[in-house]
Amino acid sequence: LFPGDTAPAPCQEQPAANPAAFIAIQAFPALLDLPQDSEVSRVSCGSRHTAVITRGGELYTWGWGKYGQLGHEDDASSDQPRRVQFLVTEGLRAEEVVCGPWTTYVCVLE
C-alpha cells in the first residue's frame, strides 16, 4: 500500500444466482447411466458438454446447456445424460456427432 491508500476489502464469496443450476465438473472418468441395452458408438466433447450416440442411433447429451447446445429445446443444464427427443419425434437416427465450444452438430438418417 502507498501512503493514503486504504486496505482492500476482503474477498467475499458471492452466493450462486440459482443453486439448482449447479453442474458438477468431472475431471475423471465416470460411469454413465444409459438404458441397459445401450452401447455407445460415438462420443464428442464440447467445452462444457458431452454427446454420445448409441449403436441404435439414439443421441444423449449432458452438461452445460445455456445456449441450447444439448438439443433439449431449452437452455437447462444436466449432470445426467438425456435422450434428445426431437430426433425420436422426427423419426431420425443419429449417425455422427461433433461438439463445438457451445454447439452440437449431428448427422442423421431418416
Residue pairs with C-beta under 8 A, 6 or more apart in sequence:
1 7
16 22
21 77
23 48
23 63
23 64
23 77
23 78
23 79
24 79
32 40
32 52
32 60
32 81
33 80
33 81
34 40
34 52
34 54
34 60
34 81
38 54
38 55
38 56
38 58
39 54
39 55
40 52
40 53
40 54
40 55
41 53
41 54
41 55
42 52
42 53
42 94
42 96
42 97
43 50
43 51
43 52
43 53
43 97
44 50
44 51
44 52
44 97
44 98
44 99
44 104
45 51
45 99
46 63
46 69
46 99
46 100
46 101
46 102
46 103
46 104
47 101
47 102
48 63
48 64
49 61
49 62
49 63
49 64
49 65
49 69
49 70
49 99
49 104
50 61
50 62
50 63
50 99
51 59
51 60
51 61
51 97
51 99
51 104
51 106
52 59
52 60
52 61
52 81
52 97
53 59
53 60
53 94
53 95
53 96
53 97
54 60
56 93
57 87
57 92
57 93
57 94
57 95
57 109
58 83
58 87
58 88
58 94
59 71
59 83
59 84
59 87
59 94
59 97
59 106
60 81
60 82
60 83
60 84
61 69
61 70
61 71
61 72
61 78
61 81
61 82
61 84
61 104
62 70
62 78
62 79
62 80
62 81
62 82
63 70
63 77
63 78
64 77
65 72
65 74
65 75
65 76
65 77
65 78
66 75
66 77
66 102
67 75
67 102
67 103
68 74
68 75
69 99
69 102
69 103
69 104
70 76
70 77
70 78
70 82
70 84
70 104
71 84
71 86
71 104
71 106
72 78
72 82
72 84
72 85
73 85
73 86
84 94
86 92
87 93
87 94
87 106
87 108
91 110
92 108
92 109
92 110
93 108
93 109
93 110
94 106
94 107
94 108
95 107
95 108
95 109
96 106
96 107
97 104
97 105
97 106
97 107
98 104
98 105
99 105
